[in-house]
Amino acid sequence: MCLALPAQILERAGDDGWVQLGESRMRTSLLLTPDALVGDWVLVHAGFAIQQVSEEDAQETFRLFDEMAEKAQDESR
């Protein structure tokens, strides 16, 4: 299974950049998202930003992850 996570671009220098992924900063290739700018949201998989997404979609993804984590915790009790 593959999973891409939403992250916000903090810095960009050509095809390289830094993104904020939760509490972590991560170096990411922006080669596949040439139009993405600082402040934009992207989906990151295996160190590559693979697609731009809206902030609303990114926040909805975080909400769904939180919901799944809560359900998993409830089931483990």
C-alpha positions, 0 to 999 in steps of 0.5 A: 500500500502506498500513502501520500501525505499533505504538506505545505511548501516552506521553501523552494529552490528550483526543483528542491524544497522544504515542506512542513509535514505535521511537526516535521520539516522535510526536504522534498523534490518538487520536480513533479509539481513545477507550478507549486509555490511557497505556501501551496499544499502538496501530497508527498510520497517517498520524498517527492511532491506528487500533486498539488492539493487545496488547503481544504483537502489537506485539512480534510485528510488530516481530519480523516487520519485523526478519526481513523486513529481514534477508532483504532484506539477505541478498538484496541481497548 
